[in-house]
């Protein structure tokens, strides 16, 4: 059996326990018996993941900042077994993983890739990637997904995002001008069964996704199993129709 390629991610992990989150980008953890302020690189609510006492994995920051560590992984319960599961809370990770998939020729949606540009400038800001290949010119936006519901469906967004809706509308415009437009939902937990937009959390973005699909924008969901290294698990089914939200997994009290 061929060994799966893995993305080398965390070089020097440190185990800690989550205590609290004083603001969007800061967490307080217990590390080696002492309280420590760390950087949390995910602006989502994360209310079902960041529970007091949950184990987390840190790494010393590779760039400058006000804190010494990044909080990268949270240990939670896998759906539906309840077994321990690591979930990424680093919204920077999907861009690293996407570039890795392209460079390693694992992702074949674009044909033979000739040129890759991160963060291309468009009319209303920037998208994540621009690719030229033997089958055309492609604009790509990535979204990090670490929330699942009580039926195992990965959901986005975790919090309302006007910026996310703006990106979708920009992709619709680019597609109408002859470019290939793509949205990849990067699901950074291995227990999700499929992907759907979170209508109850952000109806505007969810409707924009449906509009994008009808106008030729390709919408994909890629699944990963994050840990010290990250394994690519493959593609998940995307369902854009609105359904009822069955609650969070694990349950938010």
PyMOL commands that set and color helices and strands:
alter all, ss='L'
color gray80, all
select helices_A, chain A and resi 93-103+162-176+203-214
alter helices_A, ss='H'
color red, helices_A
select strands_A, chain A and resi 6-8+14-23+26-31+34-40+55-60+69-77+84-88+113-118+121-122+125-126+129-133+136-145+147-149+153-156+180-187+194-197+218-226+229-238+248-249
alter strands_A, ss='S'
color yellow, strands_A
deselect
rebuild
show_as cartoon
